[in-house]
Amino acid sequence: MAIKNILCAVDGSKNTGRVAECAIDLARATGAKLVFLNIDIVPARTRRTYFWDAELMNAADAQSHKQLALAAKAARAAKFDAFTCVSATGHNVADAIVAYADKMKADHIVMGTHTTSELARIFMGSVATAVVSHAKAPVTIVK
């Protein structure tokens, strides 16, 4: 299976650099295009309203740019420029990642995980677990 499109989900966490580096290495090795994706989480109180004010929109936009900047910095440091940065909005991060991967016809997904224990995963769930369970493309998890 040829890999032509890689989706790399980033969230600005401590391991964003490692996740981005893994995706860059895979993209470079396969000649694939790379998309860094950040999901802006829509808070429950906001979902119940029809309008978002400019302050809320600007705050979400600034946060997204900050998180994507870490991945873009890793790509530039690796002298890799076949990437784009995208921000999407959703209330369920895993669903949003899977939906965007389907939309862009991703051949592979690279993402990180934060869950450090089985007990935490059982009670809180895991975005990575949900993406692995629902994605059509293979998923690489970077810890």
Secondary structure, DSSP 8 states (H G I E B T S, - for coil): ----EEEEE--SSTTHHHHHHHHHHHHHHHT-EEEEEEEEE--HHHHT-S---HHHHHHHHHHHHHHHHHHHHHHHHTT---EEEEEEEESSHHHHHHHHHHHTT-SEEEEE----SHHHHHHH--HHHHHHHH-SS-EEEE-
